[in-house]
Amino acid sequence: MKIVEFQDVTRVYTSGEHELKALNGVNMSLDEGKFVVILGPSGAGKSTLLNMLGGLDSPTSGKITVGGKDISTLSNDELAEYRAETVGFVFQFYNLIPTLTVYENVALVKEISKNSLDPAKILEEVGLADHMKNFPAELSGGEQQRVSIARAIAKNPKILLCDEPTGALDSDTGVLVLKLLLSMARNYGKTIVIVTHNQNIAKMADVVIRVKSGKIKSYEEQENPMSADEVEW
């Protein structure tokens, strides 16, 4: 079932007399429950694409539909509601609140999401049941990223958006994080969208989208994607 559709989406940034087309007539659709990887060089438009889908920015022209709802013309308040109810975010850096425990960092989502999941249950599923009372500074980088993922999942979003989620991790820890994200698509039916420079991650994807100069250069559906264990890192 289709959950995302971009129709001729363009995003132009202006600075004085200069214009930059970060996205230029993008058309794409994504099905529910897929593991999607967006690849491209720096400045290709990957992060802009993610920001549009996440409701962090709006297109200059074109239409973005998520779950049958046009989000391209929403007001700031409506976009905030969309972000709270529909999407979760995982970034390269963990954005945890240092003065709150692991459990408290995840439990924060109860204040913004109407259908949030049990923080303790989600932390158990990401392998952090024994660290709920710890503070972020007491955790490794991989553990902090798992807290970040748990927080995003606990919102119970339809779509999980990840911007270089393994960029600050060593390869072994990165594999653990990717396994976790992959399980969210396979076991929970979440649509996972990852923006990355890492070509290896693409081998695990159901869909690989390559972006260059603000345009989609290729859209490939992979029938038999690898598991994280099969990929040579």
C-alpha positions in Angstrom: 0.0 0.0 0.0 1.4 3.4 -1.0 2.1 5.7 1.9 4.2 8.5 0.4 3.9 10.2 -3.0 5.9 13.2 -4.3 4.4 14.9 -7.4 6.7 17.3 -9.3 8.2 18.6 -6.0 10.7 21.5 -6.3 12.4 23.4 -3.5 14.2 26.6 -4.3 16.3 28.5 -1.7 17.0 32.1 -2.4 19.8 34.3 -1.1 19.7 37.8 -2.6 19.6 37.4 -6.3 20.9 33.8 -6.2 18.7 30.8 -6.4 19.5 27.2 -5.5 17.2 24.4 -6.6 17.8 21.8 -3.9 15.0 19.7 -5.4 14.0 19.9 -9.0 10.8 18.2 -10.2 11.0 15.1 -8.0 8.5 12.4 -8.5 8.4 9.2 -6.4 6.2 6.9 -4.3 7.0 4.7 -1.3 5.0 1.7 -0.1 4.2 1.0 3.5 6.6 -1.2 5.5 9.6 -0.8 3.2 13.2 -0.3 4.1 14.3 2.6 1.8 17.8 4.0 1.3 18.5 7.3 -0.4 22.0 7.7 -1.8 23.8 10.6 -3.3 26.8 12.9 -3.0 26.9 15.9 -0.7 24.6 18.7 -1.9 22.5 16.3 -4.1 19.3 17.1 -2.3 19.0 14.0 0.0 18.5 15.9 3.3 16.1 18.3 1.6 14.1 15.3 0.5 14.1 13.9 4.0 13.1 17.3 5.5 10.2 17.6 3.0 8.9 14.2 4.0 9.4 15.0 7.7 7.4 18.2 7.5 10.5 20.2 8.5 10.3 22.2 5.3 7.7 22.8 2.6 8.1 22.6 -1.2 8.2 25.7 -3.4 6.0 23.9 -5.8 4.5 20.4 -6.2 2.6 18.1 -3.9 3.6 15.7 -1.2 1.0 13.2 0.0 1.5 11.0 3.1 -1.1 8.5 4.1 -3.5 10.1 1.6 -3.1 13.6 3.2 -1.5 16.5 1.3 1.1 17.9 3.6 2.6 20.4 1.2 0.2 23.2 2.0 -0.1 22.7 5.8 0.4 25.6 8.2 3.2 25.5 10.8 0.8 24.3 13.5 -0.5 21.6 11.2 3.0 20.5 10.3 3.9 20.3 14.0 0.9 18.0 14.5 1.9 15.9 11.5 5.4 15.5 12.8 4.1 14.5 16.2 1.7 11.9 14.9 3.2 10.5 11.7 7.0 10.6 11.6 9.9 9.8 13.9 13.4 11.1 13.4 16.8 9.5 14.0 19.9 11.6 13.3 23.7 11.0 13.1 24.0 12.7 16.5 21.7 11.5 19.2 20.1 14.7 20.6 19.5 13.1 24.0 18.8 15.3 27.0 21.9 14.8 29.2 20.0 15.5 32.5 17.4 12.9 31.9 17.7 9.2 32.3 17.4 6.8 29.4 13.9 6.0 30.4 13.0 9.7 30.8 14.4 10.5 27.4 12.2 8.0 25.7 9.1 8.7 27.9 9.2 12.3 26.7 7.3 11.2 23.6 4.1 10.7 25.7 3.8 14.5 25.8 3.6 14.9 22.0 2.1 11.6 20.7 -1.4 10.5 21.3 -0.6 6.8 20.5 2.8 6.4 22.0 4.1 3.0 23.0 5.4 1.8 26.4 8.9 3.3 26.8 10.1 0.3 29.0 8.9 -2.2 26.4 10.6 -0.4 23.6 13.9 -0.1 25.5 13.8 -3.8 26.3 13.3 -4.5 22.6 16.4 -2.4 21.6 18.5 -4.2 24.3 18.6 -1.5 26.9 16.4 -2.9 29.7 19.4 -2.8 32.1 20.2 0.8 31.3 16.9 2.6 31.9 18.2 4.5 35.0 21.5 5.5 33.3 22.2 8.9 32.0 23.4 9.4 28.3 27.0 10.2 29.4 27.2 6.7 31.0 26.4 5.0 27.7 28.5 4.1 24.6 27.8 5.8 21.3 26.0 2.8 20.0 23.8 2.6 23.1 23.0 6.3 22.8 21.9 5.8 19.2 19.7 2.9 20.3 18.1 5.2 22.9 17.5 7.7 20.0 15.9 5.0 17.9 13.8 3.8 20.9 12.6 7.3 21.4 11.6 7.6 17.7 9.9 4.2 17.8 8.0 5.0 21.0 6.1 7.7 19.2 4.6 4.9 17.2 5.1 6.7 13.9 4.1 5.4 10.5 7.4 6.5 9.0 10.9 6.6 10.6 13.3 9.1 9.0 17.0 8.5 9.5 19.8 10.9 8.5 23.2 9.1 8.5 22.2 7.0 11.6 25.4 5.1 11.6 27.7 7.9 10.6 29.2 8.4 14.1 29.5 4.7 14.9 32.1 2.0 14.3 31.2 -0.7 11.8 30.2 -3.4 14.4 27.9 -1.0 16.3 26.6 0.4 13.0 25.5 -3.2 12.0 23.6 -3.6 15.3 21.8 -0.3 14.7 20.9 -1.3 11.1 19.6 -4.7 12.3 17.3 -2.8 14.7 16.0 -0.5 12.0 15.5 -3.3 9.6 13.5 -5.2 12.2 11.2 -2.2 12.5 10.3 -2.5 8.9 10.1 -6.3 8.8 8.3 -6.9 12.2 6.3 -3.8 12.8 5.4 -2.6 9.3 7.1 0.8 9.7 8.4 2.6 6.6 12.1 3.3 7.2 13.8 5.9 5.1 17.6 6.3 5.5 19.7 9.0 3.9 23.3 7.9 3.8 26.6 8.0 1.9 27.2 4.3 2.8 26.8 2.1 -0.3 26.8 -1.0 1.8 23.5 0.0 3.5 21.8 0.0 0.1 22.4 -3.7 -0.2 19.9 -4.2 2.6 17.2 -2.0 1.2 13.9 -2.9 -0.4 14.1 0.3 -2.4 17.3 2.3 -3.4 16.8 5.8 -4.6 19.8 7.7 -6.0 19.7 11.5 -6.0 21.9 13.9 -7.9 21.6 17.6 -8.5 18.2 17.8 -6.9 16.8 15.0 -9.2 16.1 11.3 -8.8 18.5 9.6 -11.1 17.3 6.0 -10.4 14.7 4.2 -8.4 15.4 0.5 -7.9 13.3 -2.1 -6.1 15.4 -5.0 -4.8 13.6 -8.4 -4.7 16.1 -10.1 -2.4 17.9 -7.6 -0.2 20.7 -8.8 2.0 20.5 -9.0 5.7 22.9 -7.0 7.8 24.9 -10.2 8.5 25.3 -10.9 4.8 26.8 -7.5 4.0 30.6 -7.2 4.0 31.4 -4.1 5.9 
